[in-house]
Amino acid sequence: EPLLRTVLALQPDTPAVMHNLAWIGQQLGRSDALSLAERACALRPQAPSHLATLALLPAQHGRHDEALVTQPRAIALAPDTPPLRLTLARIHLLAGDKASARRELERLDSLGDAFAGRPQVQALLRTL
């Protein structure tokens, strides 16, 4: 994280650096994670991974409606990217919508071992 912050200070309009800091910040509970994700998406609005991070942050703070608008945009840009659907399932779980989460998780589970995130999918399915 410190190295990324140094890079951002030297190149303040680098969306990939902002996105990576936002993602790390989300993991560490940093207060600037959302603003970094918003800035990254403003500079690269068609980047599915940036949108996914932008969706997950508000969801973790109870703003599920916002997240459920943003994450489908990410999926629309990259419909064959299973991690984006896993993020959508997580957002549904955070929103308390177990039925929608189950649909997404079962869809991902049907990919079998072709999806490296299958153990996470199966663990989440066991909680439903």
C-alpha positions in Angstrom: 0.0 0.0 0.0 2.7 2.6 0.8 4.3 2.0 -2.6 1.0 2.5 -4.4 0.4 5.7 -2.5 3.9 6.9 -3.6 3.0 6.1 -7.2 -0.3 7.9 -6.8 1.4 11.0 -5.5 3.7 11.0 -8.5 1.0 10.2 -11.0 -2.3 11.4 -9.5 -4.5 10.5 -12.5 -3.7 6.8 -12.8 -6.9 4.9 -12.5 -5.2 1.5 -12.1 -3.3 2.7 -9.1 -6.5 4.3 -7.6 -8.4 1.1 -8.2 -5.7 -1.0 -6.5 -5.6 1.3 -3.5 -9.4 1.3 -3.3 -9.4 -2.5 -3.3 -6.7 -2.7 -0.7 -8.4 0.0 1.3 -11.7 -1.9 1.2 -9.9 -4.9 2.6 -8.2 -2.8 5.3 -11.2 -0.6 6.1 -9.6 2.6 4.9 -11.8 5.7 4.9 -10.6 6.9 1.5 -11.4 3.6 -0.4 -14.7 4.8 -1.8 -13.4 8.1 -3.0 -10.4 6.3 -4.7 -12.8 3.9 -6.4 -15.1 6.8 -7.5 -12.1 8.6 -9.0 -10.8 5.5 -10.8 -14.3 4.9 -12.3 -14.6 8.5 -13.3 -11.3 8.1 -15.3 -12.1 4.6 -16.6 -15.9 4.2 -16.6 -15.8 1.1 -18.8 -13.4 -0.9 -16.6 -15.4 -3.8 -15.1 -13.0 -4.4 -12.2 -13.1 -0.8 -11.2 -17.0 -0.8 -11.2 -17.0 -4.0 -9.2 -14.9 -2.4 -6.5 -17.1 0.7 -6.6 -20.1 -1.5 -6.1 -18.8 -3.6 -3.2 -17.7 -0.6 -1.1 -21.2 0.9 -0.6 -22.7 -2.5 -0.2 -20.4 -3.1 2.8 -21.8 0.1 4.4 -25.5 -0.8 3.9 -26.0 1.1 0.6 -27.2 -2.0 -1.3 -29.4 -0.2 -3.8 -26.4 1.7 -5.1 -24.3 -1.4 -5.3 -27.1 -3.3 -7.1 -27.1 -0.7 -9.8 -23.3 -0.5 -10.3 -22.4 -4.2 -10.3 -24.7 -5.2 -13.1 -23.0 -2.5 -15.2 -19.7 -4.3 -14.5 -21.2 -7.6 -15.6 -22.7 -6.1 -18.7 -19.2 -5.0 -19.7 -17.7 -8.4 -19.1 -20.5 -11.0 -19.0 -18.1 -14.0 -19.1 -16.1 -13.0 -16.0 -17.1 -15.2 -13.1 -15.5 -13.1 -10.4 -17.9 -10.3 -11.2 -20.9 -12.6 -10.6 -19.3 -13.7 -7.4 -19.2 -10.1 -6.3 -22.8 -9.7 -7.3 -23.7 -12.7 -5.1 -21.9 -11.2 -2.2 -23.7 -8.0 -2.6 -27.0 -9.9 -2.6 -26.0 -11.6 0.6 -25.1 -8.3 2.2 -28.5 -7.0 1.1 -30.2 -10.0 2.7 -31.4 -11.4 -0.7 -30.5 -15.0 -0.3 -32.6 -16.2 -3.2 -30.8 -13.9 -5.7 -27.4 -14.8 -4.1 -28.2 -18.5 -4.4 -29.1 -18.1 -8.1 -25.8 -16.4 -8.9 -23.8 -18.9 -6.8 -25.5 -21.9 -8.4 -24.7 -20.5 -11.8 -21.1 -20.1 -10.8 -21.0 -23.6 -9.2 -22.2 -25.0 -12.5 -18.9 -23.9 -14.1 -17.2 -26.6 -12.1 -13.4 -26.5 -11.8 -13.2 -24.1 -14.7 -13.8 -21.3 -12.1 -10.9 -21.0 -9.7 -13.3 -19.3 -7.2 -15.4 -22.4 -6.9 -14.3 -23.2 -3.3 -15.5 -19.8 -2.3 -18.8 -20.3 -4.2 -19.4 -23.7 -2.4 -18.5 -22.2 1.0 -21.1 -19.4 0.4 -23.7 -21.9 -0.8 -23.3 -23.9 2.4 -24.2 -20.8 4.4 -27.6 -20.5 2.7 
